[in-house]
Amino acid sequence: MQRDSRLSGADAEQLARDYLHQQGLTFVAKNFRTSRGEIDLIMRDNAALVFVEVRFRHSSYFGSAEESITQQKCQRLTAAALAYMQSQKLTNKVGARFDAVAISPASRQSEAGYQVNWIKNILQ
């Protein structure tokens, strides 16, 4: 994908989804919303459900995409994942993991596109 300062949140989520698919994960759902929080992507990695937080930054001026994953965000992600598992009657039936995909512009101006950093098990 070419570098574009107008990359939207939906574009970043699609980029993350495509990247995870290339890594062998299977898409389950996106943008699951509840009053407790939101899950950007839900993927399957073998038998485990993977709840994915996608973070995108146009620049690192205010910090990296990775640095924007706060404890409060993790708490909302956990609550939303529990709501999803309850709504799908999956509680105590399937393992779950919480990952993040951080997307930022390529590190050198000569590089086109974006860097994708997949961080597994962000709640450990």
Protein Blocks (a to p, Z undefined) as FASTA:
>chain_A
ZZdfkbcfklmmmmmmmmmmmnopacfbehiacfkbccfbacdehjbccdddddddfbfk
nopfklmmcfklmmmmmmmmmmmmmmnopghkaccddddddddddfbfkbgcjdddddeh
klZZ
